[in-house]
């Protein structure tokens, strides 16, 4: 179902077609049926059985028009017996422009089934930059994502901006034995009676499924400013019929003058009566976990971009829930359940690909750092390599994956590789189909030509087209003797508009202040790739005055001629930008053109020498003059005596020579 422009409304359902695309390929969908209610189409498609599992983009077509949605089709082989998801909250884009991409990289490797955000995805819903940053970052997610609105998502336009760019304000996801309900606590800070009625109606449809509920404002929590960190979460007994017993730990928006609202009691009744096993919240920017009656988990998680209270940190959750409703928290939460912070800290897992990971190469190297205080089981990396080598010729060198899934696509081969890692460890692995005997390349450049008395920006670059760069050490000097080390570690680059995890080329950029008399700029570096090939580099003085360039133009008349400029063969008309200095220009004595012979006369400078020296101290143009030579009248032919046609000896010689040339040319003609 998709909101459509008038151009796509109406018509017959049979006019619709669809296709899903991802790194695993493109698959045409088969239309089952469709209906149009005057505002929206509801279309049902079947997916080909050979479709690879994973996340896909969807394109729907009606004639020449189409609708496209990225990352919106999730293909599963079977419904899962348990689900593992990541909860993240209070991203507050554009404030979280670095933290959110860091979270995405970390969880891409941790490989949950999907992500749930619990509100305040943007700081202000009317800020286009915030939505642009959020959507760009989410394009890097390698798993499905589901958003829930928060009060900041209502800030500015009453939720209309969120509905347009974030999605529905409330919805239901049914996944096999599990039902996930995304509710909307609105700007009022609690679930309204209409929301509660919708939640109960939805839960009643799925009595036998494991139930998960997510919304923004927690029922049980407090602001740090109100308790200065004294509230830490706990296991407790509670009964909805005695809701007042929770007043001391209930969030203030669920109360009126210290008394729980009727909606608070109604909500707890629904949780207990319908056995909601997991309630996910955000808003307060702190970690609080309450386990009610040893059965219902109320999990509130700190921000991943908004302001941090004291003794808190950016983070998320990794939660697994089984088909029988058993909840498994991640190691950070388990070991510190009543001693926050207990989230999974953001930015503690990073990886980089050291060669082009885009189906063009026959090798890709990946480097992973796990700085978490917990092991990782089956962390996922995706390798995309060329089909120029057979699939079975690819092998892993270095750290070995626990398992690998191989897929041949039209573009190349996809290797989904899963690695086990110990806590606080690192790994390096190369997928390759051929050896690498080529050295890395290193070079240096200035952002612009050096200007005396002005600061300048220098970039040292290194690349490796084989297995990829392993190490790059670099330094610079202002006198050629004392060298200053440069930071040259290869690290991911994140911002609201940049998500860079692949480095077939590494740039080290630094600024140099205006130089004093006698100072210069030198750069040197050493590089090694993952096959053990090395390269060394030292630049010339990058601050040396740039050579002065002038234009040299050489022509000839009335014919075009081949000549030499400093020994290089060129033809007229000739024009080039050259450094200032002396250049020797040589012209031929004669030129044959169309059977006519032309003799050199003089240069436009007045010189009659065929070879002259030009001092290039400005733009210079010169020309060579040639004169056509007139042929003399041939002598009258002698009378021919009887008995034959005598030929002069010279004619006989010419004839023999021509015959020899013809024979020679025939002998050189290839078969």
N, C-alpha and C positions, 0 to 999 in steps of 0.2 A: 504494500500500500504506500502510495507516494502522492504528496500534493503536486498537482500538475498545472501547467499553464493552459490557457484556453486552447492553444494550438493542439494539445495532446488530449483534450477532453472529447468524449463521444467516440463514434465509430464502433466497429465490431471488435470483439475480443480477439478474433482470429488475426487481426492486423498487428498484434503485438508479438514480438520475439525477444529473446533474451540470451545473454552470454555472460559467463563468469570467467574472470581472469586472475592469475596470480603467477608467481615464479614457477609454479608447477605446470602451467599451460593455460590454454583457453578451451572452454567447453560450452557448446551450444545447449541451451535449455529447451525442453519440450513443453509447450503450453498445454496445461490440463484444462483449465477453464478460467473465465474472468467475468466480473460484473462491474458495472459503472452505476453509482448511486446519484449521479448528477454533480458530484463534487470530486469523488475519488474513484480510481480504479482499484479493485481487489483482484489481483492476478495470482494464479497458482501455476507453478512450473515444476516439472520433475527434472532431476539432475542425473546425467548419465552415470551408470554404475561404475564406469572406469575413472570417474573424477577422483583425483588425489585428495586425501583429507587435508584440511587446512582452512585458512581464511582467504576469502576472495572478494574482488571488486565485482560489482554488478552493473551491467549496462542493459537497459530495456529500450527497445526500438519500436517505433510506430511509423512506418514509411521512412521518410528522410529525417524524422525527428527522433531524439533519444533522450533518455534520462540516465544519469550516471551517479552511482554512489560507491565510494571507496570503503573497503573493509566491512562489508555488511552481510556477507553470506558465510556461514560457518558450516563446513562439511565435516561430518563425523562418520566413522565407520560403524560404531555402535554407541548407544547411550552409556555413559560411564557408571561404574558401580560406586565410585566416590569421585568427588570433585575437589580440586585445589584451586583456589582463587587468591588474587591479591587485592587487598583493600587499601586504597589511598584516598586522601581527603584534603580539603582546604588547600588546593593548589594555588589559588589566587593569581592566575595569570593576569598581567605580565610580570607580577612580582616573582613568580616561580619559574622564570624563563630558563634558569640553569638547573634547579633542583628537579623539575619534572622530567627533562631529558635524561638526567642522571638516573632517576628512578626507572625510566623506560629501559635504559641499557641494562641495568641490574636485573630487572624482572624478565627481560627477554632471555637472559641466560638462565634464570631460575625456572622459566618455562611453566608458569601456571596455566590452567585451562582458560581463565579469563580474568579481567580486571573489573572491579567495582569502585567507582568514586562516590563518596557520600557528601557531595555538596561543596559550595563555594569554589567551583571550578575556575571562575574568573573573579577579579576584584569588583568589576562593574560590568553589568551586562550590555551597556551601551558603548563599551570600549571595543572598537573593531580590532585594534591591535591585540587585545587580550584573546579574542576568539581566534585570530590568525595564528598566534603563538600556540594556543592549545591544539588547534587542528593540525598544524604542521608537526608538532611533537607526536601526536597520536598516529600520524601516518607511519611513524617508525615502529609502532607496536607490532609484534609478530604473533599476537593472539587477540581474541575478541575483547571488546571493552563496552562497559555499560555505565552511563552517567546517571547521577541523582542530583536534583537541584538543591541549592542552599540559599540562605537569605541574600548573600551577595549576588547570586545569579538572578535575583529579583530586583536588584538595585538599579534603578534608572527607568525601567519600562515595564514593571509589574510582571516579569517573567516572559514577556513576548520575545525578547532577544534570546533568552535561553531556549524557548520553544523552537525558534528558527534555526539556531546554530548548534544547540546541544541535544535537542530531541524532545521526546514526550516528558511531561512533568511527572507522570506516574504510569506504570506499565507492569506487565507480568511476563516472566520468562519461565517456561516449563522445559526442563531438561531431564528426560527419563524419570527417575524416581525423585527428582528435586523440583521444587517450585521456588522461584526467587521473585519477590515483590518489591518494586521500587516505589516508595511513597513520597509524598510532598508535604513537608512541614511548613511550607510557605514562609512568608516573612513574619508570621505571628509567633513562631517558635515552638509550635506543638502541632500534633495531628488534629485537624478539625473533625467535627462529628461526621461530616460527609466523607472525609478520607477514611475514617474508621469504619464507616458503613461499607465503603467499597472494599477495604481490606478484608473485613469479615466475610463479605459475599464471595470474594475471590478465594479465600482460604477454605470456605465450605465446599468448594468445587473439587478440592484435592485433599480429601481426608487422609489418604494413605501415603502422601508424599512427604518428604523431608522439607521443612519450611524455613526459608531465610527471608528476613525483612530488613530493608535498608532505607534510611531517611536521614536528614541532616541533624536536627536538634535532639540530643540524647534525653531520655527520661531520667536516668540516674547519672549525675555528674555535677560539677561545679566549675566556676571560673577560678583560675589560679589566684586572682586578686582577692577572692572572697575567703580562701582558706590558706593561702600562702604555701600550697603544696601538701597540706595535711591530709587531703583526700587522696587515697592511693588505690582504691578498688579493693574488692574482697569477695569471698564466698559468703552468701547470706541466705536466710530463709525469708520468704515474703508470700503474702496472700493478697490477691486483688481486693478481697473484701475488707482488708485492713490496710488500705492504701496510706493512711496517715502515718503508719509506722516508718514509711520511707521518706518522710518530709525532710529529715536532716540531710539526706544525700540526693534529694530530687532537684533537678535543674530548675532555676527560678521561673523560666517561661512556662513551665507546666503547673505553676501554682499562682494563686491569687492571694496576696497578703499572707504568705506562709501556709496557705491551705491548698492541698492538691486540687486541681481542677477536675470536674467530672470526666473530662477526656483522659486524664491520667489514669483514673481507675478503670475506665472502659478499655483503654489500651492494654493495661496489664491483664485484664480479664481475657482479652482476645489472645494474648501471648500464651497464657496458661491453659485456656480452654482448648485452643487449637494446636497446642504444643509447638509453638514457634521456637526452634532450637537456637537460632542465631539472630541477634539484632545488631546491626552495624550503624554507627553514627560518627559524626565529626564535630565541627563547630567550635569546641572549646580549646583546640590546639594543644591538647595534652593526652597522655595515654592513661586510660582507665578501663579495667576489665572487672565486671561483676558477674559472678556465676550464681544465679538465683535457683535455689532448691536443687542444686547440683544437676541442673537440666537445661536451663535457659541461659545462654551466654549473651551478655550485653557488652559489646566491644566498641569502645570509643578510641580513636586513633589521633595522634598528633598531626600537625600540619605538614605539608610537603611543599611549602612555598610562602605561606603567610608568616605573620609575626610569631616568634617563639617565646614562651614564658621562660623564666629561669629554670635551669636544670632540665631542659627539654632538648629535643633534637628533631631534625627532619627525618621522617620515616614512613613505613607502611606496615602492613600485615601480610603474612602468608598462612592461610587457613585451609585445612582440609576437613571435609565433612563426609562421613560414610553414608551408605545407603540406609543404615539403621539409625541415623541421626547423631552418631558419635562425633564430637568436635575435637579436632587436633590443632592446637596452636603451634606456631613456630617456636624454635628453641629460645629465642630472646624473650618471648612472652611467657613461656613455661617457667623459665628459670628466674624471672623477675615479675611474676604475675601481680604481686601486691607491692612492688617496689619500682615504680616508674622512674625514668623512661624504660619502656619495655617493647618498643617497636623495633622493626628491622631497619637499621639505620641506612639512609639513602647514600648512594655513591660509594659503597664499599665493595662493589663488584664492577670491574671494568674490563673491557676487551678491545683489542684493535686487530684489524686485518692489515697485514703488511704488504700485500700485493693486490692488484685490481681484482675485486671479487664480483665480477660482472659478466661471466661466461666467456671472457676474451683470452684468458691465460690458462696454461696447463699446470699451474701451481698456485696455491693460496696458503699463506701462513697466518695463524691466529695466535695471539698472546692474551692470556686471561690472568687477572689478579683477583684473588678472593681474600679480602681483608676482614671478612665477617668472622666472628667467633663461633662459627658453626660450619660443619661440612655441607657440601652441596652434592646431591644425588642427581645424576643425569642432567647437568647443565647443558643447554643446547646452543650449538653454533651451526650456522648455515653457510656452506661452501658452494659457490657457483663457478664451475669450470668449463673449459672448452670441449666441444665434441670432436676436435681435431685428433684426439687420441681415443683409443677404445676405453669404454667404461671400466673394464676389468684391469686396465693398466694403472689406474690411480691407486695409490697406497698412502697411508699415513706414516710420517716420519716424526720421531719425537714422542711426546705424550700420546698415548693411544686411547681412542674412545671406547666407552663401555659397549656401545652398539652404534650402528650406522644404518640409515635408510637412504637408498640410492634411487634417484628418479631421473630418467632420460626425458628431456623436453625438446621442443623445437629449437630453443635457443642454446641449449647445452645440457650439462648434467648438474643436478642438485644433490648435494650430500648433506642430509640432516644428521649431524654427529652429536652424540650425547656423552658427556664426560663427568666422571666422579672426581670431586676435589676435596681435600682436607681443609679444615679451618686454617685461615691465615696462610694460604699457599698460592703458588702461581704455576702456570703451565705454558708450554709452547708446543705447537703442533703444526706440521706442514702436510697438506694434501698435495701430492705431486704425481705426475705421469712421466716425467723426464728429469734427467740430471741437469744441473745448472752450473755452467763453467764460465759465465760472463760476470765480469767485475761490476760493482756499482759505479754510478757516475756522480760526480760532485762538481758544482760550479757556484759562482758568487756573482751578485749583481747589485746595482744601486737602484733605488726607486726612481731616481732621475739623475741626470748628469751632475757631477759634483760641482758645487759653486763655492768659491773661496769665501770663508767667513760665515757660512750657513751650516746648520746641522744637516745630517743626512741619514737616510734609512738604508740599511744593508740587509740583504737576504742571502743566506747560504742555503743551497738546495742540494739534495741528494736523492737519487732514485735507483731502483733496482727492478728490472723487468723479468727477473726469474723468480726465485723463492721469496724474495722480499728482504727489506732492510732489517737487520737485527740490532745493530748499534751504530750510533753516529756520535762521535766526539768532535767538538769544535771549539775554536778560540779565535780571538782577534788581537791585533797589536797596533799601536799607534807609532811605534818606532822600529818594528821588525825584530826587537830583542825581548821585550817583556810582553807576555801573552796573557790575556784575560779569558778564563773559561766561559763558555756560553752554555745555557741550559738547553739541552738537546734531546731530552727524553721524548719518546713518542707517546702522546696521551690523547684520549678523545677530546674533541672540541665541541662545546655546547653553548647555545644561546637560543633566544626565541626563534631565530631564523636559520640556525646552523645546527646540524646533527652530523658530526663527522666521525666515523669509526674506521675508515679505510684509508691507508696511507701507502700507496705505491710510490709516492714522492713525499719527502719530508722537507719542510721549510723552517729554517731558524732565522727569525727576523729580529734585528736590534737597531737601536738608534745611537748615533755618534754625534756628540756635541760639536760645535764649530771648532775646527782645528786651529792650533797656533802655528807659528812659523816653525818649519822643520818637521811637523807631524805628518803622518801618512795613515792610510788604512790598509792593513793586511788581514787576510782571513786564511786560516788553515783548518783542515778537517781530515779525519780518517773514518772510513765506513767499512762495515763487514756485513755480509748477507747471511742468510740461514743455510747456504751451501758452503760457507767458509771462504768465499771470494772476498777480496779486500780492495780498497782504493784509498789513495792519499791525494791531498790537494793542498796547494798553497797559491794564493792569488798574487798577482802583481799589485802595485800600489793602486788601490781603487780610487784614491783621491788625486791621482795624477791628472794634470790638466787635460781635458778632452782635446783631441786633435782638431785643428781648424779644417773644415771641409769646404771645397770649392767645386764648381761645376766646370768640367772640361768638355768642350764640344769640338769635334773634328768632322769636316765635310770635304767633298771634292766635286769638281765640275770639269767638263760636262758629263763625266761618267762616274759611277760608283767604283771604289777601289778597295782592295784588301790591304791593310797596313798593320803596323805593330806599334803598341804603346807600352814602353818599358818591357819589350819582349813578348807581350801578350798579343796574339792575333785578334784583330777586330776588323770590322767593315764600316765604311761610311754609309749613312751618317752615324757617327758614334757620339754618345753622351754618357758621362759618368760623374758621380760625386766622389772626389778623391781628396786625400789629405794634402795640405799645402806642401810644396816642395818642387823639385825638378823632375821632369818627365821627358824621356827620349821618344820621339815619334819618327818612324821610318816609313817612307812611301816608296812604292815600286817605280822603276825607271820607265817601264812601259806597261800598258794594259790593253788587252785585246777584248773588244766588245762588239758582238754582231759581225765579226769578220773584219772590223776596222781596228787599226792600231793607234793608240794614243800614247804620247810621250809626255813625261813630267816636265813642267816648265818652271814653276816657282810656288812658294807658299804665300799666303796672304800677308805674311810678315815682311815679304820682299826677299827672303832667302831663296836661293836657287839650289841649295843643297837638299838632296832627298832625305837626309837625316838631320833633324834639328832638335834642340833642347828647349823645352818650354818651362819657364818658372811659374808655377801656379801659386799666385798670391792674391788671386781674386777669380771670379768667374771669367773664363777665357774661352774664346771661340776662334778657330783658325780653319783655313781651307786650302786645299791643294789644287792647282790649276794644271790641266792637261790639254795638249794640242793634238788634234787628229792629223795623222800623217797621210799625205796624198800619194797614191800608188802611181808609178811611171807606166807609159803606154808599152805594151808588149812588142817585141821585134817581129817584123813580117816573117811568116813561115817560109822556109825554102821550098823550091819546087820539088815535087815528088817524082823521082826517076821511076822508070818502069821496072817491073820485076819485084816490087815489094815496097814497104813503107819503112824507110830507115828512121830510127829514133836516136836522138843524141844520147851519149853515155849517161849524162845527168838524169835524163828521163827514165832510163833503164834502172838506174840506182834508186830513183824515187819509187818506181813501180815495185821493185823487189822489197823495198822498205815497207811500203803500204801492204803488200801481200804478207810480209812477215808479221806486221802488226795485226792484220785481220786474223791470221792463223793463231797468233798469240792470244788475242781476245777470245777466239773460239775455244781455245784450250782452257781458258779460265772460267768459262761459263759452267756453273755447277750443274750436276746431273739432276 
